[in-house]
Amino acid sequence: MKLIQECIYGIRLVKYLANLKKGEIANAGDISKEVGVTIKFTLKILRKLKIKGIIESYRGVTGGYELKKEEVGIYEVIKALQGDLYITNDFKEKAPENEIEQELKKIQEDVIARLKNIKIKKKH
């Protein structure tokens, strides 16, 4: 169970958008600078978050991005960018077969539950 770097940047990006003033939107260039990644990588993350309904985008000269909802769960961002989290890929395809695997499965479920409880809220 490891978060890919894209998730870390995605969480930073969502946090940045959450801190915008009411009615303010941010362009991809500003987001890229704030998050500390290339514009190309920023656009890739933005596209995935838009598809999953986490952010809204606006076209044109005055276009940009904002959070679509008042609050976003960290797990929602992770799932949008890398899919479900598993301690082992075996848990994707089959149920745990012994006590150790059952305990690992419980740990996995606990981690996911904790991530679901962490929210990023708009500041305005």
Secondary structure, DSSP 8 states (H G I E B T S, - for coil): ----HHHHHHHHHHHHHHTS-TT--B-HHHHHHHHTS-HHHHHHHHHHHHHTTSEEEE-STT-EEEESSSEEEHHHHHHHHH----SSTHHHHS---SHHHHHHHHHHHHHHHHHHH-EEE---
